[in-house]
Amino acid sequence: MIGRSPSVTGITIDSDEVVRLACDLIAIESHSQAPGREAAIGRFLVDWFHARGIEAELVPAIGDRANVIAWHSHPSLDTRAAGRTLLLNGHMDTVPAGAMVDAFTPRIENGVLWGRGACDMKAAVAAMCGVLAAVARSATGVESRHGTAASRSAGSQLGAGRVLLFAGTVDEETGSLGVKRLVESGLKADYAVVGEPTNLRAAIAHKGACFIRIVLTGRGAHGSCPERGVSAASYGARIVTALEDELRPRLAKRVYPLLGTSTVSVGRISGGTEPNIVAERCEIDVDRRTLPGEADSVGRDTVGEVQDVVAAICDGVEGLSYAVYETERTSTVPHVALGTAPDSPLVLAVAAACREASLPADPVGVTYWTDGAHLAANGIATLILGPGDIADAHGPNDHVRVDDIIKAADVYCHLCADLLGRYREP
């Protein structure tokens, strides 16, 4: 059993319950090719919470796809919106099995849990749910159904007006519309922890993502007389060169602590139809990774900078037109950067929680985008912390150490006690 002594927080994590839940979640397919997608795992989690006396519900998010919301609050609280609130957030969907053998048959070998989503991020979801269950048990002094005695301190271990929330969201792997709906539904929180795999390091920064499409329309002609046409492909090649030789060095001068530089790369280029036809059309897909506060610091929006490169090459060329725009993949849910202040109460509290769990306490940055940035953009102080290594996600080696699952629950539990504990000042 790993967890804070009940004499300090009044909360004890049931490690068997957490690991069993992680296995159960892996066994429920919740990817884009599964019937009903996240429907089965959502119903399972709501039933799991209800079986432990925890309030939980399915909240519509996208059509018939629903987020899971569960909560525990001080008994004097009349509404979830009042007081200080900590949100534990994890997405319920995974990528499909791909090349992973027996992806939905969880197995534990040599202290390692294997299965699709073990790393990204059903282990973290299980740890978060386990903390909510432990906090709820501590409020009533009941004994865990799985044989672990919880604290028998009188009353709730949460301070007056304090709320612990769990949100299991849909669609993170295919668009992040679940977290968008979560915010739009009116959910409020002061602090949030998103359980993406960070090797149990507190990630307080990550880059934003902006996928930009450049569409060039030229004038077709027979390949034997190219001077009669305007090749969109040829101008596309010039643009790619300019993005790499001109824009990339400028972006490399922009640096953010923990993240490094702002970047640009070309991920796809497509143009023309046949070798003997001057290309009438060319498309270029650009990946721009941005830094926290970058647009404000340079006074130019991300798409506008790319458009400037295109305009310098294409403006005034007769027979050539162009369009530059952000694609729906990053515009529907704004993929802004995350940059939480290192001296914020949340970051200081998680550092203390990591030290208590004998983990590195210094904050880090991560390279990938997360739903946490959308939460932060809507006024919730947010950081990313979860078990597992992002390098193991989405591939055939999707796994996480069992000890790290429990350590994650331990950190979440310490954080809850620090930010919401009744012995803390409001």
BELKACOR-V974345 format. One record per run of one state. SS is the DSSP state (h for helix, s for strand, l for the rest). FROM is the first residue (numbers start at 1). TO is the last residue. Records with the same first field share a line. If there is no record, write none. Layout:
SS->FROM-TO, FROM-TO
This chain:
l->1-5, 10-14, 28-38, 52-54, 63-64, 74-84, 92-106, 110-111, 115-117, 141-142, 144-148, 150-157, 159-162, 170-176, 185-190, 195-202, 207-207, 218-218, 220-221, 229-229, 231-231, 252-254, 257-259, 262-262, 272-276, 278-280, 291-293, 299-301, 315-320, 327-327, 332-337, 340-344, 357-363, 367-371, 378-380, 385-389, 393-398, 422-426
h->6-9, 15-27, 39-51, 118-140, 177-184, 223-228, 232-251, 294-298, 302-314, 328-331, 345-356, 372-377, 390-392, 402-420
s->55-62, 65-73, 85-91, 107-109, 112-114, 143-143, 149-149, 158-158, 163-169, 191-194, 203-206, 208-217, 219-219, 222-222, 230-230, 255-256, 260-261, 263-271, 277-277, 281-290, 321-326, 338-339, 364-366, 381-384, 399-401, 421-421
